[in-house]
């Protein structure tokens, strides 16, 4: 019971509590350390009885630890006379006990925290990493894998980002600044969503809870914007379409690829909501999230995998490539061409992509599948071997080994 309560609090309240602490103390380092200490205290204390309001208990505990640290810092730095320090911190302790700031009684402060993390003082990479770490709790190790850097490099990046935000306003920006930050938040949310369906390490097949939190973030963002935003609507539609397949993505602990999924297990109400969002955007100007959502919609509206309109998907990827000429888009376009025009055409579309551009197992895995379908068995085995060697996820390794074994039987 204690473990479940702690896990639920970590999942449901971390971002909100951290936002409240940052709003009060204006220091990310104090807020994050204080909240982490509170969870450690809960792990020791709650086995004797989970509190009636776990979130309020954690907030009070975090504030007490922050108060202790502020006292130590003030005394060590001799910034204030000892008696003044004690009086100020005693007053703060009384405010904390009288008004714990129960999270259930405030607006969703997580949005404010995300907008702070999207501050223009940060690079997009730093903003994404900090938001994923602070709001959704993605580990530093998984962030490092997601951004293709070492764990020590990612830890240093997060530290620099926190320092850059020291003293920045926690308010919601307006005008052009709000629009710019909305774009950053959208990118961060989709990166978080992708992290949920592409776990960075270990045996997890997928983490739908992380993806669900990212989707919730986009809903909150959409609700608080002063006017409709086509790309935010398109992003929500894209995430709904992809999230709707969560229950069909795994069978008996193994990955199930899109063509083999049981479409009856897809969440139809989420697909319907996504299509409803996309309908008014039919004549909107092409934009990255809109084109990706339209591609996902082609899969959703096909009754079976065989009925998928791959030619239309290739056309959408051509449009997307005109806007975002990235290795990932070219890889996905090549896979679509392989479906529409055959494996040899897909392999030709992969030409020019390098392991330096796409480190990891995705490129050799795509090449292996196309080579297998083209009957080039020896080359397919070698490509599968390369993909298996570079893959760090247990479930994906199992899938790749099964595909390689199938090739070897020919």
N, C-alpha and C positions, 0 to 999 in steps of 0.2 A: 504493500500500500504506500509506504514512504517513498520507495523508488518511483512508483507511478506518479505520485503527487509532485515530486521534484522534477521529473521529466516533463509533466504537463506544465508546470510553472516555467521551466526553461523554454519550452516551445511557445507558450501562449503569452508570457508576460515579460520575457527578457527585454525585447525592444521597447515596449511601453515603459517599463521601469527605468531603463537606461535613459530614455528620452526625458522622463521627469527629473531624474538626477542631474542630467546635463543642463536642463532648463533652470534648475535651482542653483547649481554650483558653478556653471559655466566652464567646467573643466572636464574634458573627456577622460583624462587619466584618473582623476578622482572618482568619477562616476563608474567607470568600468571596473576599477580595482575594488571599490566599495561594494558593488553588486556581486562581483565574484566572491568576495569574502562572505557576503550574506548567504550565498548558496552553499558555501562550505559549512557555515554555521548551521544551516538548515539540515544538511546531511548528517550532522552530529546530533541535532536537537529533535528533529521531527520523528525519529523512531519512538520517542516517548509520547507522541501524539501530534498528528498533523493539525495545524491551527485552522480555525474556522475560515479565516480569510488569508490564504497563503501569500497572496500578492502584497497585502498591506504589511504582513509580518516581514517579508523580505525587504520592503521599502524602508521600514523603520530600522531594521538591522543594518542595511546599507548606509543609511544616514548616520547611525551611531559610529560606524567604522570610519566614515568620511570625517565626522567631527573629531574623532581621535587623531586622525592623520593631520587635519588642519591645526589642531592644538600642537602636535609635535613639530610641524613645519614652522609655525609662528614662533614658538619658543626657540627652536634651533636657529632660526634666521634673525632673531631678536628684532623683529619688525615692530612689535608692540610691547609695551611694558607687560610684565607677567599678569598683573591684576586685570588689565584691560582685556588680555587674551582670554582669561578664565571667564570674565563676565560676558564677553561676546559669545563664547562657545556654549556657556550655560544657557544663554537665551535661545540659541539655536536648538539646543537639546530639548528645551521646553516646547518650542514650536513644533518640533518633530513629534513629541509625544501627544501634544494636544491635537495636531492635525497631520496624520500620517500621509495625507494626499492619496487616498485610496484610488488606484487606477481605474476602477469601474466608474468613478464619478467625473472623469475628465474626458475631453475629446481625444481622438486618436493621436497622441503625441508622437507616435512612430513616424508619421509623415513629416513632422518638423525635424526629427532627427535625420531622416533621409534627405530632406532638402538642405540641411546643414552639411551633410556628407557630400552633397553635390555642389559645394561651394566652388566658385571659379578659381580660388587659390589652389585647388587641387587639379591634377591631371585627371583625365577620364579614367585611367587605369587605377590611380590611387583612390578616386571617388568610388569606383566599383568595389575595389577590395575592402575599403573601410566600411561601406554600407553592408556588404555581405557579412563581414565579421561582426559588426555591432548590432545590426538589425535582425539578421537571420541566423547568426551564430555559426556560420561556416568556419571550420577550423583553419588555422594558419597553414597547416600541411596541405589541406585540400585546395586552399586558395593558391598555394604555390604551384600545385599541379595544374590548376585551371589556367593560370597565367604563364605557365611554362617557365618558371624560375625556381631557384632553390628556396627551401624553407627559410633559411637565414636571410635571404634577400627580401622575401615577402615580409618577414617580421620587421626588418628595418624600414621597409616601405610603409607599413602600418604605423610605426612609431613616428616617422616624419610627417605622415598625414595628420596624426593627432596633434602634433606640435603646431602645424600650420593653422589648425582651426582654433587654437587657444585664444579665447576672448572674442571669437566671432559671434555675431547676433544669432539667436536661436529663433527669431521670428520668421514668418513666411514672407518671402520677397514678393514684389509686385512688378507688373509691366514686363519689359523685355527680359529683365533678370529672372522673373518667374518662368517665362517661356524657355529660356536657356536651361534652367535647372530642371524643368519638366522633361526636356530631351535627355538630359543626363540620367534622371531618375528612371525614365523608360528603358534606357539601355542597361542600367544596373538591374532593374527588375527582370529583364529578359535573360541577362547573364545568370542571375540567381535561379531563375526557372530552369535554364539549361543545366545548371549545376545539380539540380534535383534529379534530372533524368540522365545525367552522365556522371555518376559518383566518382570522386577522385581516387579513392583507395578502398582496400578491403573487399569484403565479400558481398556488400549490399548490391542488389540488382538495380534498384532505383530508390529514390527518396521522395516519394510523392508529397510528403509533408512540407519539405522545403519548397517544392514547386508550388504547392498550394498557398504557402505564405507569400511567395512572389506574386502569384495571381491576385491574392487579396490586396497586396500593395498597389497594384494597378487599379483595382476597383476603388480603393480609397483615393488615389490620385485623381481618378476620373470624377469622383463625386465632389471633390473640393475645388476643382478648377472653375474659374468664373464663367467660362464659356466652353462649348464642345470643342474637342480637339480630334481631328480625323485620325492622326497617327496613334493617339492613345486608344481610340476605339478599335483601330486595326490591331494594335498590340494585344488588347484584351481578347479580341476574336481569335487571334493566332494562338494565344496561350490556352484559351478554352478548347479549341480544336485539338491541340496536342495533349492537353490534360485529360480530355474525354476518353482517351485510350488507355488510361493508367491501369485499369483492372485486366486488360487483355495483353499487357506488355510482358507478363511473367506467367509461366506455367510450371508448377512443380520446382520452383526455385531457379528456373532457366529462362533466359531471354527468349521472347517471341517477337520476331521481326514483323513489320507491318503487313506484308503479304500473307502471313500465316496466322494473323490474329483473328479471334472470334469476334466478328463485328457486332454480334448480339450483346457483347459485354461492354461495348462502348456506351458512354453516357449520352443518350440522345437529347436530353434537355439542354446539355451544355453545347452540343452541336447546333441545336436550334437557336440558342441564344447567340452563338457566334454568327450564324448565317443572317440573323436579324440585324446584327451590328454591321455586317458587311454590305447588306442590300443598299443602304443609302450611299455607300461609297463606290458604287459601280462606275460612276463617271468622274470620280475624284482623280486628281493628278497622281501618277505613279509615285509611290514612296516605298522605302524598304519594308516596313512592317506590313503594309497593305499587300504588297506582292507576295510576301511569305505567307500571309494569311490566305490569300487566294489559292496558293499552291496547296496549303493544308486542306482547304475546302474541297479541292478536287478529289482528295482521298476520302474525305468525309461523305461526299454525296454519291460515291461509287458503291453500288450494292455489293460488289465483290471486287477482289483485287484485280481480276482479269478485265473488269469493266472500267478501270482507271484510264482517264484520257491523258496518256503520257505526252502526246504531242502538244496539248495545251499547257502542260506543266513545263515542258521544254521552252515554250514561247514565254512563259512567265519568268523562267530563269534567264532567258535572253534579256528581258526588260530589266531584271534585277542586276544582271551583270553590267548593264549600262549605267547603273547608279552606284553599285558597290562592287568594284572589281577586286574581289578578295579570293584567296586560295580556297576557302571553304565553299564559297558560292560556285566556283569553277568545279570543285569536286562533286558537289551535289548535282550540278548541271550535267556532268559527265555520266553520273549514275542514271539520271533521267533519260539521257540520250541512249544509254545502253538498253533501257526498257522500251523506248519508243522505236529505235532503229536497229537494235541488235548489239551484241557484246563487242563486236569489232569496232563499231562506231563509237561505243562508249570508251573503249581503250584508246582510240584515236583522240578523243576529247580529253583524256587524262594526260596526254603528251604535254610536256612543258611543266607539269607540276612536280615539285621536288620535295624530298624529305626535309630539306631545310625550311621550306615554306610551311609544310604540314608535318611537324614532328609528332611522334606517336604512331598509333596503329591504324588510323582511319584510312590513309592513302594505300598502304599495302593490302589492307583488308578489301577495299573496293576493287583494287586491281586483281586480287586473287579471285574474287567472285566472278568478275568479267572473264578472266582467263579460263576459269572452270567451265563457264557456260559456252565459251568458244572452243572447248575441247583441248586446250593446251595444258594438259594435266601436269607435266613436270614443272612448268613455269608457275602454275597455280599453287602447287605444293610449296615451292620456294617462297612465293609471296605470302602464303598463310604462315609459314615459319617466321618470316620477318614480322608479320602482324602480331603473332603470339609473343614473340620476344619483346616487343615494344609495349604490349598491353599491360596495364597495372591493375585491372579490375578482374577479380576471380570469376564472376559470372560471364564476363565477356570473353575471357580466356577459354572457359569451358565451351562457349558457343563456337569460337574460332577452331578449337580442337575438333569439335564434332564436324564442322564443315570440311576441315582438312581430311578427316577420316573418310568422309563420304567421297571425296575426290580420289583417295587412295584405293577405294574399292572398284574403281572403274577399270 
